């Protein structure tokens, strides 16, 4: 039985040229990858050296103790976490702030109360919701002036885009620090800071949605003499509103986290309580707030995902075969 020999056909002059070109590109790609990895390794090493020097040479010495903080958060009694969350009296109360859980109650009647952390969490959610609604309204209006297919005037379009770029140029925490210095501590400066950033962020997302919209309805309205406002309201808004609301819900999730962070620097809400409990070393209070934050963010994420699915449709979430 003779063995079969498979012969590879020789490449012609054109094929050989293509093969050599491909080999050169592959060698160049491998070289660039190696250079990039070396650069990243050098940058990482330099960053660690700078961190060690900035930390009085104790950065590497303290690395073995990085998880000590987590160990310090373990309370003396597991039930203390639930007592702190629901403002129940602690058997370990000694007159200090560490175990004064009932002191934070918000009484509705003489016997009915809202636990402190639930009240603060509701305050954080209110900041995020109000800021997202403001961003939705103003960002939505600006987006129609920034969209190329709805605003042919380049000066108006450019001005609208520049305004949105300025509004989202600074993080919420920077804006919050500015307004907290002017308006003092509280939830109002936090809401203004988150609103400003949300207007710029949602405005950009919205005008991109508008530019990708079908213009047939707009052409029909223009043919019958409709005004610009009528073209926007009757021709564009109905088809872009599902995506607008979807981005609104997505931004609401982001703003809940942003409002929590801003609360830690004086913006009110649950973030302020978290900062105080950590700085004072109150283990049960810290874990109670972290657990409540975790549950709330998961609930908001799942609720917004459910609403987006209902608005956009299940077909948008199905994998393409």
Secondary structure, 3 states (H helix, E strand, C coil): CCCCCCCCCCCCHHHHHHHHHHHHHHHHHHHHHHHHHHHHHHHHHHHHHHHHHHCCCCHHHHHHHCCHHHHHCCCCCCHHHHHHHCCCCCCCCCCCHHHCHHHHCEECCCCCEECHHHHHHHHHHHHHHHHHHHHHHHHHHHHHHHCCCCCCCHHHHHHHHHHHHHHCCCCHHHHHHHHHHHHCCCHHHHHHHHHHHHHHHHHHHHHHHHHCCCCHHHHHHHHCCCCHHHHHHHHHHHHHHHHHHHHHHHHHHHHHHHHHHHHHHHHCCHHHHHHHHHHHCCHHHHHHHHHHHHHHHHHHHHHHHHHHHHHHCHHHHCCCC
